[in-house]
Amino acid sequence: MIFAVFLVGPNDVKIDHVEEAPELLERDGRWFSLRGGPRRPQPTDHAWDPVAVYAPDELTEEEFQELFELNRKQVPELNLKY
């Protein structure tokens, strides 16, 4: 399984487990593009599933980076070492 992090907006993140990580996924009537991963985090105190990060398809790379940083504090998987 892949741990999919959907960055919807500032402080608005949806998390789901998916079998595959395609380039585009539709969630709640909105298209999300794969922006990172799936990558397996380095081992810590427990095993992690690979993590894939999605953001709204219409965002530029700069807007994605800003959204990523805004949500980083509340999503531990965005702070793991890969």
Buried (B, 14 or more C-beta within 10 A) or exposed (E): EBBBBBBBEEEEBEEBEBEEBEEEBEBEEEEBBBBBBBBBBEEEEEEBBBBBBBBBBEBEEEEBEEBBEBBEEEBEBBEBEE
